[in-house]
Amino acid sequence: MSVQTTPARAGVAERAAFTALVDEPEAPFSDAPVYTPQGTGVLLLLGLVSPRVPKESRPS
């Protein structure tokens, strides 16, 4: 004996609820500075390459 089933289809309300849970909203566009992990490496490199402060000579 074979039983045939039809797949259940979601209605408009169920589809809207699912979309609201799964869909990620877009971030608003802004000119705010953005965190960049590479920036710390550049600052560290500039700190290592920069010239040292001259020391004062001691009078003899």
Backbone torsions as a table, in degrees:
resi	resn	phi	psi	omega
1	MET	NA	124.8	-177.4
2	SER	-107.1	133.5	-180.0
3	VAL	-112.2	124.4	177.7
4	GLN	-99.9	135.7	177.6
5	THR	-122.2	146.7	176.0
6	THR	-100.6	138.9	-179.7
7	PRO	-65.3	141.4	178.7
8	ALA	-75.7	138.5	178.9
9	ARG	-111.4	139.4	-179.6
10	ALA	-78.5	143.7	176.5
11	GLY	-83.6	-176.9	-178.5
12	VAL	-63.7	-42.1	-178.2
13	ALA	-65.7	-43.3	179.9
14	GLU	-66.1	-40.8	179.9
15	ARG	-64.9	-39.8	178.9
16	ALA	-66.5	-39.6	178.7
17	ALA	-65.8	-42.0	179.2
18	PHE	-64.8	-43.4	179.8
19	THR	-63.6	-39.6	179.3
20	ALA	-64.9	-33.0	-179.6
21	LEU	-78.7	-36.4	-172.4
22	VAL	-92.6	-37.3	-173.5
23	ASP	-72.9	133.5	176.6
24	GLU	-91.7	131.4	177.9
25	PRO	-72.0	150.9	178.4
26	GLU	-74.2	144.4	177.3
27	ALA	-75.3	142.1	177.9
28	PRO	-68.6	146.0	179.7
29	PHE	-75.3	134.6	-179.3
30	SER	-150.4	156.9	177.0
31	ASP	-95.1	15.1	-179.3
32	ALA	-66.9	148.0	178.1
33	PRO	-63.6	144.3	-176.7
34	VAL	-112.6	141.1	178.9
35	TYR	-66.0	129.3	175.0
36	THR	-127.9	119.5	-179.5
37	PRO	-61.2	-26.6	-178.7
38	GLN	-71.4	-20.7	-178.4
39	GLY	-62.2	-35.8	-179.8
40	THR	-67.1	-37.1	177.9
41	GLY	-65.2	-39.2	179.6
42	VAL	-66.2	-43.7	178.9
43	LEU	-63.7	-40.6	178.2
44	LEU	-64.5	-42.5	178.5
45	LEU	-63.1	-42.7	178.0
46	LEU	-63.7	-36.7	177.6
47	GLY	-66.2	-35.2	179.6
48	LEU	-77.0	-31.3	-176.3
49	VAL	-86.5	-21.7	-175.3
50	SER	-63.7	148.3	-178.6
51	PRO	-67.6	149.6	-179.8
52	ARG	-78.4	156.2	177.5
53	VAL	-75.1	131.1	-178.9
54	PRO	-66.2	141.0	178.5
55	LYS	-86.3	150.0	177.1
56	GLU	-75.9	138.8	178.5
57	SER	-80.5	143.0	179.0
58	ARG	-88.6	136.4	176.2
59	PRO	-71.5	142.2	-179.0
60	SER	-90.9	NA	NA
